[in-house]
Amino acid sequence: MHRVMLIGEKGVGRRSLVHALGFAPPAGLCPLAVEYAGPFVLPPAEFMENRRFYRALITSAMECRTLVFVQDATRATSAFPPGFARTFNQRVLGLITKPDSPRANTARAGRFLASAGLQAIHTVNILEGAESAAMKEFAREIF
């Protein structure tokens, strides 16, 4: 099975997504180190939030076949700079989380991911679990 890297800010649901798909990320606080949970690679959120760590993020992404940019639908801003997906030589997908929140704006989150250079964007409610149709479609896409 190939590796899938989930990239996103702190609190967007990367670890919850891995848990919902049946893989347990390491318990405890999120350290400043790359974590592995089954086929998933979870770089620290600081790699995305701080431009100084972009080199570490790009280097960590080299071992992965698929990258997933995770955007929270409730956030008014995005950490993904315009055209950031073109930095990588792998397949890059977008994932919008928390679409059921009262403050969610999936259209805005989709614009953020499209601005980052993504064409394939999925919307998933992680709380529905791995049995939801959207989660199954997303899992088929990444594997």
Backbone bond lengths (Angstrom), bond angles and torsions (degrees), N, CA, C in turn:
res aa  C-N    CA-C-N  psi(-1)  N-CA   C-N-CA  omega(-1)  CA-C   N-CA-C  phi
1 M - - - 1.456 - - 1.533 108.44 -
2 H 1.305 117.06 135.96 1.455 120.35 -178.69 1.530 111.07 -82.64
3 R 1.314 116.05 164.61 1.467 121.59 -177.54 1.528 111.01 -88.49
4 V 1.339 114.40 146.73 1.460 122.94 179.10 1.519 107.61 -126.68
5 M 1.322 117.32 122.94 1.462 120.95 178.77 1.517 109.85 -98.97
6 L 1.330 116.03 130.66 1.461 122.85 176.45 1.521 108.06 -103.13
7 I 1.326 115.92 117.10 1.461 121.60 -176.33 1.519 108.70 -114.10
8 G 1.323 116.28 132.48 1.458 119.80 178.29 1.511 111.63 176.85
9 E 1.329 114.47 173.29 1.454 120.69 -179.94 1.523 110.64 -74.12
10 K 1.313 115.29 170.91 1.461 121.10 177.20 1.528 109.40 -67.45
11 G 1.322 116.11 133.04 1.454 121.35 175.46 1.515 116.13 86.86
12 V 1.332 118.69 10.70 1.467 119.78 -179.65 1.525 112.71 -86.32
13 G 1.332 117.68 -11.26 1.455 120.45 176.34 1.513 115.31 106.56
14 R 1.318 118.01 21.13 1.466 120.10 -179.86 1.528 111.59 -64.43
15 R 1.325 116.97 -48.92 1.470 121.12 -179.17 1.533 110.68 -66.90
16 S 1.322 117.33 -36.83 1.471 120.87 177.78 1.526 110.65 -65.33
17 L 1.321 116.97 -37.56 1.462 121.09 177.84 1.520 110.57 -63.31
18 V 1.316 116.92 -45.65 1.465 121.15 179.18 1.524 109.83 -61.06
19 H 1.315 116.76 -42.83 1.467 121.14 179.07 1.534 110.97 -65.14
20 A 1.336 117.40 -40.50 1.468 121.15 -179.97 1.527 111.81 -65.72
21 L 1.322 117.26 -29.59 1.461 120.95 179.36 1.525 112.49 -84.65
22 G 1.337 116.84 3.50 1.454 120.22 173.97 1.506 116.00 96.86
23 F 1.300 117.99 10.68 1.456 121.38 177.38 1.517 107.70 -115.63
24 A 1.301 116.61 135.99 1.461 120.13 -176.32 1.517 109.93 -98.67
25 P 1.338 117.03 113.53 1.460 118.16 174.46 1.517 109.29 -69.22
26 P 1.312 118.34 158.48 1.457 120.37 179.05 1.523 111.06 -55.59
27 A 1.323 115.88 137.77 1.465 120.73 -178.41 1.520 110.46 -75.48
28 G 1.311 115.38 157.76 1.457 120.47 176.61 1.509 112.14 104.92
29 L 1.308 114.11 -166.86 1.456 120.53 -178.79 1.519 110.87 -70.97
30 C 1.311 115.62 157.11 1.459 120.61 178.25 1.529 108.66 -81.09
31 P 1.318 118.36 111.19 1.460 120.14 -179.04 1.520 111.33 -81.17
32 L 1.302 115.57 172.85 1.461 120.90 175.03 1.525 109.17 -87.74
33 A 1.307 116.18 55.48 1.454 122.39 177.88 1.523 107.78 -146.21
34 V 1.299 116.47 152.89 1.460 121.29 178.35 1.529 108.25 -70.82
35 E 1.345 116.58 131.90 1.460 122.11 -179.84 1.529 109.36 -108.26
36 Y 1.323 115.55 150.21 1.457 121.95 178.80 1.522 108.76 -123.01
37 A 1.321 116.92 132.83 1.464 122.71 176.75 1.524 107.33 -138.95
38 G 1.321 116.63 96.87 1.457 120.38 -175.79 1.521 109.37 62.83
39 P 1.330 118.24 -128.04 1.461 120.15 179.65 1.530 113.26 -81.98
40 F 1.324 117.48 -2.53 1.458 120.93 -174.74 1.520 112.13 -93.21
41 V 1.314 114.93 140.57 1.456 123.07 174.44 1.521 106.46 -114.81
42 L 1.331 116.11 125.92 1.461 121.67 -177.68 1.524 109.37 -117.91
43 P 1.325 117.33 96.34 1.464 118.10 175.81 1.525 109.29 -72.95
44 P 1.316 118.04 156.05 1.466 119.41 176.97 1.525 110.57 -59.56
45 A 1.309 116.31 147.03 1.467 120.63 178.97 1.522 110.89 -60.89
46 E 1.314 116.96 -28.24 1.460 121.07 -179.84 1.523 111.90 -62.85
47 F 1.342 117.79 -25.83 1.461 120.46 177.11 1.524 110.65 -61.35
48 M 1.322 117.39 -33.50 1.463 121.46 -179.49 1.522 111.27 -88.86
49 E 1.312 117.00 -33.71 1.459 121.31 -173.96 1.521 113.25 -79.06
50 N 1.327 117.36 -21.02 1.458 121.27 -176.68 1.526 108.95 -121.18
51 R 1.311 116.45 118.51 1.467 120.87 -175.59 1.522 112.43 -60.89
52 R 1.318 116.68 -23.83 1.456 120.41 -179.93 1.534 111.60 -64.40
53 F 1.326 117.22 -23.93 1.461 121.76 -178.34 1.528 113.13 -95.67
54 Y 1.327 119.06 6.06 1.467 120.75 -179.55 1.526 111.45 -58.15
55 R 1.338 117.36 -37.61 1.467 119.33 179.99 1.523 110.89 -61.81
56 A 1.334 116.23 -41.70 1.469 119.90 178.35 1.527 110.49 -64.58
57 L 1.326 116.87 -38.24 1.461 121.02 178.90 1.527 110.63 -65.07
58 I 1.307 116.63 -45.30 1.468 121.33 -179.75 1.528 110.45 -64.58
59 T 1.324 117.26 -40.95 1.462 121.09 178.42 1.523 111.15 -64.87
60 S 1.320 117.25 -42.40 1.469 121.02 178.62 1.523 111.29 -65.28
61 A 1.315 116.95 -31.97 1.466 121.29 -178.31 1.525 112.69 -72.27
62 M 1.311 117.80 -16.79 1.463 120.40 -177.05 1.528 112.78 -62.89
63 E 1.327 118.63 -27.15 1.462 121.01 -178.75 1.529 112.88 -86.13
64 C 1.319 117.36 -1.33 1.467 121.35 -175.58 1.523 110.69 -106.05
65 R 1.329 115.49 148.18 1.461 120.08 176.94 1.523 111.77 -92.25
66 T 1.330 117.01 -27.37 1.458 121.66 -179.12 1.518 109.33 -131.58
67 L 1.322 116.36 136.81 1.459 122.37 174.65 1.519 108.08 -115.06
68 V 1.323 116.27 140.76 1.459 121.47 179.06 1.520 107.96 -124.07
69 F 1.338 116.22 118.23 1.464 121.34 174.15 1.525 106.93 -86.48
70 V 1.319 117.02 120.19 1.464 122.28 -176.79 1.522 108.79 -103.94
71 Q 1.340 116.44 122.15 1.467 122.87 -179.36 1.522 109.32 -121.22
72 D 1.308 116.66 129.18 1.465 123.46 177.28 1.529 108.49 -78.99
73 A 1.327 117.65 128.09 1.471 121.71 -178.21 1.518 112.72 -70.38
74 T 1.332 118.13 -15.02 1.466 120.35 -178.56 1.522 112.73 -90.85
75 R 1.310 118.39 -7.18 1.468 121.11 -176.90 1.519 110.98 -85.72
76 A 1.326 114.49 140.98 1.463 120.50 -179.87 1.520 111.79 -87.03
77 T 1.330 117.51 -10.04 1.460 121.91 -179.76 1.526 109.42 -131.30
78 S 1.315 114.93 169.19 1.457 120.74 177.91 1.520 109.14 -133.85
79 A 1.322 116.10 144.98 1.459 120.85 177.81 1.526 111.78 -87.32
80 F 1.336 117.43 -8.94 1.460 120.60 -177.31 1.524 110.00 -83.42
81 P 1.330 117.90 117.36 1.464 119.21 177.66 1.531 111.07 -71.61
82 P 1.315 117.49 157.76 1.467 120.46 178.97 1.531 111.34 -57.96
83 G 1.321 115.82 133.04 1.458 121.35 177.83 1.519 115.27 73.93
84 F 1.319 118.28 13.01 1.465 121.32 -175.25 1.528 112.24 -63.65
85 A 1.310 118.70 -29.41 1.470 121.61 -178.71 1.525 111.62 -64.77
86 R 1.323 117.27 -26.62 1.468 120.16 179.67 1.523 112.32 -71.44
87 T 1.326 117.67 -10.25 1.461 122.08 177.33 1.522 110.87 -68.09
88 F 1.310 116.59 -28.27 1.457 121.80 -172.20 1.521 111.09 -100.95
89 N 1.319 115.20 148.65 1.458 121.80 -179.88 1.531 111.25 -100.16
90 Q 1.329 117.05 17.73 1.453 122.51 179.61 1.518 109.62 -111.41
91 R 1.322 114.56 173.34 1.465 120.08 174.23 1.525 107.58 -72.01
92 V 1.326 116.94 130.73 1.464 121.73 -177.68 1.526 108.80 -122.03
93 L 1.334 116.04 125.83 1.460 122.94 178.71 1.522 109.35 -116.50
94 G 1.322 115.89 159.88 1.457 121.04 175.91 1.512 110.60 -113.26
95 L 1.324 115.94 146.77 1.458 121.58 179.30 1.521 108.80 -137.38
96 I 1.334 115.62 125.10 1.464 121.67 176.69 1.519 107.20 -102.06
97 T 1.334 116.48 124.75 1.462 121.68 179.73 1.525 110.50 -109.44
98 K 1.305 115.41 165.60 1.468 124.92 178.31 1.537 113.17 59.06
99 P 1.338 118.61 45.46 1.468 119.50 -179.30 1.521 113.56 -73.86
100 D 1.330 117.64 -15.40 1.460 121.30 -177.39 1.523 113.53 -90.57
101 S 1.311 117.84 -3.30 1.464 121.26 -179.95 1.530 110.05 -68.41
102 P 1.335 118.06 145.90 1.471 119.70 178.91 1.534 113.08 -61.66
103 R 1.328 116.79 -25.86 1.468 120.55 -179.89 1.525 112.73 -93.12
104 A 1.306 117.59 5.41 1.463 121.28 -174.81 1.524 111.77 -70.29
105 N 1.315 114.88 141.76 1.454 122.84 174.45 1.529 106.21 -136.06
106 T 1.323 116.40 87.72 1.459 120.24 -175.50 1.526 112.43 -68.28
107 A 1.319 117.50 -28.32 1.469 119.86 177.84 1.525 110.19 -65.36
108 R 1.325 116.82 -42.83 1.471 120.73 178.66 1.527 110.20 -64.93
109 A 1.336 117.16 -43.58 1.460 120.83 178.72 1.529 110.63 -62.54
110 G 1.318 116.94 -38.68 1.461 120.73 176.39 1.518 112.22 -64.16
111 R 1.334 116.58 -37.95 1.475 120.20 176.61 1.525 111.02 -65.21
112 F 1.335 117.00 -39.35 1.468 120.41 177.36 1.522 110.68 -59.92
113 L 1.333 116.77 -45.66 1.460 120.46 -178.51 1.526 111.64 -70.81
114 A 1.326 117.25 -37.11 1.466 120.16 176.72 1.523 110.40 -64.95
115 S 1.318 116.90 -37.48 1.461 121.17 177.24 1.526 111.05 -64.46
116 A 1.330 116.60 -31.71 1.464 120.75 178.27 1.529 111.56 -74.49
117 G 1.336 117.33 -7.75 1.453 121.21 175.78 1.515 115.07 103.18
118 L 1.327 118.01 21.41 1.463 121.42 -178.11 1.520 111.13 -100.11
119 Q 1.334 115.80 139.10 1.455 120.58 174.00 1.525 110.79 -103.46
120 A 1.328 117.74 -39.88 1.468 122.20 -178.92 1.525 109.23 -89.93
121 I 1.334 116.11 107.91 1.460 121.76 -177.57 1.525 108.38 -126.39
122 H 1.323 116.25 128.30 1.463 123.02 179.35 1.521 109.12 -113.58
123 T 1.323 116.17 151.63 1.460 122.52 174.41 1.517 107.72 -118.29
124 V 1.336 116.30 125.16 1.459 121.50 -175.01 1.519 109.69 -135.49
125 N 1.336 115.66 134.49 1.458 121.48 170.61 1.522 106.67 -96.52
126 I 1.319 116.70 105.66 1.459 121.78 -174.49 1.524 111.58 -63.54
127 L 1.321 117.43 -30.73 1.463 120.73 -177.19 1.525 112.73 -66.85
128 E 1.334 117.84 -20.14 1.469 120.77 177.53 1.519 112.07 -72.59
129 G 1.330 117.51 -18.25 1.457 121.53 177.29 1.515 112.90 88.08
130 A 1.318 114.40 -179.10 1.461 121.31 -174.79 1.520 113.20 -73.10
131 E 1.319 118.53 -12.21 1.465 121.18 -176.94 1.524 113.57 -86.52
132 S 1.323 118.64 -7.94 1.463 120.04 179.95 1.528 109.67 -70.79
133 A 1.309 116.30 153.13 1.469 121.32 -178.10 1.524 111.18 -62.93
134 A 1.332 117.23 -40.51 1.466 120.75 -179.44 1.523 111.07 -65.25
135 M 1.330 116.60 -39.64 1.466 120.28 179.81 1.520 111.00 -68.83
136 K 1.338 117.75 -38.88 1.463 120.94 177.77 1.525 110.83 -64.37
137 E 1.329 116.54 -42.18 1.464 120.26 178.67 1.525 110.75 -63.63
138 F 1.327 116.50 -42.18 1.463 120.31 178.91 1.529 110.64 -64.46
139 A 1.327 117.78 -42.53 1.465 121.31 179.38 1.529 110.79 -62.82
140 R 1.338 117.51 -39.39 1.473 120.74 176.31 1.525 110.56 -62.93
141 E 1.304 116.36 -38.26 1.466 120.90 -178.00 1.530 111.78 -67.22
142 I 1.330 117.43 -40.90 1.465 118.82 -175.51 1.521 112.84 -83.12
143 F 1.327 117.53 -23.79 1.465 119.30 179.30 1.497 108.08 -105.39
